[in-house]
Amino acid sequence: MTPNDDLLNFVTAVSGEAYLKVEETLGDGYVRLRISEAERRQAKHDIRSVEDIVVELLRNSRDAHAGRLFIATGREGDTRSMTLIDDGVGVPTAMHDHVFEPRVTSKLDTMVMDRWGVHGRGMALFSIRSNATEARIATSELHKGAAVVVVTDSTALAERADQSTWPMLERDDSGSLKVARGPHNIVRRVVEFAVEHPGIEVYLGTPTEILATMWALARTELDASELLFCDDVTRLPVWQRPSAAGDAAELVDIAHSLGLEVSDRTAHRVIADGLPRLKQVLVLAGGSAPVVPETSGPDIYKDRRGLKLHHTDIAQFRRELEAAFDSIAERYYLHLKCEPKITVGKDDIRVRFEVEKED
């Protein structure tokens, strides 16, 4: 029997849909799958849980040279929604759909091997979309970061039952921070990533908490004049755009464009500074504030406003201010209500301490 006869017999034995999966039959029950079918099966294998999706999104942002990551997540019934916003190099508009196709990658000459395996095959986003109910780029532009939305169905893709417990951190004999114990949930995956990459600021919370945090951080770092006269929020990096909203209705619209679904009431509370800002996940997990690596200067690709203070320098300055405030606080029985607010102007740097006095 010739290979063609064998193929003809196979075609008559299976449905047309199955035939589309096969490139060649090899006899004795063996077939050679078409590339598209092999990729689909590989994608299904790559992602086995919601936690795997979180890891792949984090790695993508890291490889995009992000210095800040905001992960908003929540669950209603069987539906889990996640939005990851970063300040990385971003994705050109024309590539928003293509990046979810197999073997599409920006890392032609580089491939990363980390604790989670190989990264850079151009399969991560394809795997996510293959296993999720929805996976899309809400907004992204070159040098302005990205907002990626993923929605999953827990009846089709598993996730840990306990999503509220934070892992415990401890230091090993060399003094290095490590995750000691805790459920292997979304929080743990994010904390493990933050431990591996202490130079990246990572924030995790609900859409409301993430929106309030981005609002507060951007308001601290941007000039009031830049926000007041910003007639086109798309000129700002993705994560800073909520801070330019003129009112609650505009803030809701901007949040929606980033993949964050919030109510009008929430938007009003954010604008009124009525919601607290999140701390970095390493701090929330019980670790000390991460050590910020030295930088050679601001990244002009991420900051189109010109040569201003880089956010890592501001973070270091804020920590030094908090330490210096301690001596005054002890003598005058004061407490900081929140972190010192630093505003960088064209000709000055303004610092504000919001305090409360002990009774």
N, C-alpha and C positions, 0 to 999 in steps of 0.2 A: 504494500500500500504506500502510495506516495504521500508526502507532506500535504499536498493539496487535497487529496482524498480524505486524509485525516481531518483537515480543517473543515471540509464540507460536512463530514459526519458530525463534527462538534457543533457547527452552526445549526444543523437540523435538530440537535438534541437540547439546545438551550434557547432561551428567549433572545429576542433582538437586543434587549437591554444588557443581558449578560455578555453577548458578543461584543458589544461596544467596550467592554472592559479588557478584552483579550487581544493581544497582538498576534500570538502564535500558539498553537497546541503542540505539545511535545510528546504526547502519548503517555499511557499508563496513568492518566489523571493529572499530568503536569501541564501547565500552561505558562506562557510568558505574558505578563500583564502589560497593557499599554502604559506608557509613562504617566499619563494623567491619573489612571487608577492607582498606580503604585504610589504616586504622590499623595492622593487622597487618603489612602490607607496609612501612609507614614504620618500624615498630619493628624489623623485620628489617634495614632499611637503616641505622638509627641505630647499631647495634652490629655491627661487623665483626670484632672480635677480643676476646680476653680483656682486653687492655690498655684497650679502650674501656669495658668494664664497670668497671674500676678507676677510671677518670676520672670516670664518672658517680656512682659511690658516694662518691668524695671530694667532688665538687661538692655532692651532697645533704647531706653532713655539714657542709660549710662554710655552706650556706644555712640549716642548722639552728643556726647560731651555735656550733658546736663549738669548743672550745679545745684539745682533745686528740683525736687519732685513733690507733687501734691497728689495724693491718692484719695479719691472720694468713693465711698462704697456704702451700699445699703441693700436690704432685702425686704421684699414684700411678697408674702406667700412663697411660691416656688421660684420667683424671679429675683436674681441677683444683678444689680447694676453697678458698674465700676467706671470711673473716669480718671484717667491719669493725665495730669497736666505738667509739662516740664519747660525748662528754659534752654533746651538743647538747640541744635542747628536747624531743626524744623524740616518739614517736607514740602517741596514745591506743590502748588495747587494741582498741576497736571499729573502728579504722581499719587494723589490721594487714594485712588482706587487700585492703581497698579501695585502698590506696596503689599497688597493682600494677595497677590498672585504668587504662585510657587516660583522659587529660585530668583526672586527679585530682591536685590540687596545693594546697598551703597558701599559695601565692604569688599570690593573686588580683590584687593591684595592683602586683606587682613581677616583673620578668623580668631575668635577669642575662645580659649579654654579656661573655664572657671569652675567653681565648685559644683555648678549645675550641668556641666558638660560643654559641648561645642556650641558656639554661637557665631553666626555669620553665614549660615547656609542659605539664607533667603527663604526660610521656611517658617519662622516664628509667627508672623502675622497671618500667613496662610493657615497654619495649624489652629490659631485662635479662631479665625473666622469659620473654619470647618467644624469646630466644636461648640461655637456660641450661637445663640439666637440672633445676635446682632453684633457686628464689629465694624467700626467706622472711625475715620478721622473727623472729628467735629470741626476743627479748624487748625490750620498750620500754614506757616510761610517760612521761607528760608531765613535763618538767623533770628527768628522770633518765637521759637519753641513750638510746642504742639499740644493738642488736647485730643486724646483717644478715648472712645466710648466702647465698652463691651457689656453686653447683656447676656446672661446665661439662664438656663432652666435647670433647676436642681434635680428634676426628675430625669433629665437626660445627661447631665454632667455633675458628678458628685462634688460635694464640698464637706468639710469637717462640720460636725454637729455643733461643736463649741467654737463660736466665732467671737466671743467676748473676752476670753482669758488671754492676758498678756504673758509672754514667756519671761522666765527669770534669767537675768544676766549675772555672770561672775567672771573673775579674772583667773587665768591659768597661772602656772608657776612663772611664766615669763612676764606676767603683767598684762597680757593681751586680753581684751574683752571677748567673751564668747557667750553664746546662748546655751544655758545649762539645761533647762527643762521647760516643759509647757506643750500644749497641743500643737500639732503641725497645721495650724490654721493660717488664715490670711495675715493676721497680725504677726505671727512668727516669721513668715516668709519676708515680710517687709522689714522686720527688725534684723533678721539675718543679713539681708542686703545692706542695711545701714551699718551694721558691724563691719562687713566686708569693705565698705566704701565710706569711711568716716568723713571724707572731704565733701560728700554730697549731703545737702540738707534734705531730709525726708520728712514729710508730714502725712499723717494718716487720720482720716476722720469721716464724718458724714458730709454730704454735699454742703450743708449749711456751715459746718465747722471749717471746711476747706475754703469756702467763699469768704467767710469772715477773716480767715488767716491771710489769704492773698490780698484782701482789701487792706488789712492793717500793715502788712509788710510793704506793700507798694506805696501806701500813704506815708510811711516812714522814710522811704528812699527817694521818692519823687518830689520835685519842687511843687509848691502849691500853684505856681504860675503855669507849670507844664500841664497840670490837671485842669486848671480853670480854662485854659485856652486850647485844650485838646478837642478839636472839632471832628476828629476822625480817630476813633479808638484803635482801628487796625494799624495805626502807625506805632502803637505800643507793642512790646512783647506780649504774647498771649496771656501769661499769668498776671500781668499788671493791668489788663483792660478793665476789670471790674472797678478799680479805683477811680476811673475817669467818668463813671456814671454820674449824671447830674441829679437824678432823683431815683426813687425806688423802682418805678416802672422801667426806666432805662437799665437799671441794674439787673432786673429780672430778665430782660432781653439779652443782655450781655452774658449773663450766667447761662442762659439757655443755649447761646451760640457756642459755649465752651463745653456743653454736655452736662451742665449742672442744673437740675430741676429744683427750683426753690419757689416759695410763695411770696406774694406781695408783703405779707407781714414780716417774713424773714428778711426781705430786702430792706424794709424800713428799719428793722433792728440793727442790721449791719451798718447802714449809713449813720445811725445815731450812736455808733460805737457801743451798742448794747450787748454785743456778743464777744466773749473772750477769744483770744487768738490761741491756736494750738502751739504746743511745744514740739520740738523735734522728737521723733520716735525713740531715739536713743535715750533722751532725757526721761520720757514717759516710761520707758522700760526699766528705768533704774540705773542706767549708766550715766557717766558724767558727760558734760557737753563735749561734742567731738572736737578734736584738734583740727583747726583749719590749716591746710597746707599753704606754704608761702606761694605767692603768685608773682609773676613778672609785671603785672599791671592789669588794668581792665581790658576785657575782651571787646574790642570795638565792634565786632560782628554781632554781639549780643546787646550792646548798648549804643544805640544810634544817637543818643543825646550828646555825645562827646566824652571827654575825659573827666569823669566824675569818680567819686569813691566807689570802688568795687564792693559788691555785697559781702565778700569775705572779710574785707577790711572793716566794714561797718559792723559786722557780727563780732569781730575781735574787739573793736572799740567799745561796743555795748557791754561786753563781758567785763572789760576794764572799768567802765563807769559803774557797773553794779558793785564791783569789788571796792572801788573808792567810796561809794555811798555808804558802805557798811559802817565805817567809823562814825559818820554823822548820825546814822540811824540809831546806833547804840547809845550815843550821848543824848539824843533828843527823843528817844522812844518812838521812832518812825518806822513805817513799813512801806516798801514799794508796792503799789497796787498792780503794777505791770512792769514790763521791761522798759528801760529808758527809751524815749522816742527821739530819734535822730533825724533831722531834716537837713539835707545838703542843698544849700542855695548856690547861686552863682558866685557870691562874694562872702559867704559865711556858712558856718555849721552850727545849727541850733539844736540844743539838747533840752528835753523836758522830762522831769521826774514827776510822776503822779504818785502822791504819798497819802498815807492815812496815819493818824496819830493814835498811839495806844491809849486806852481809857485809864 
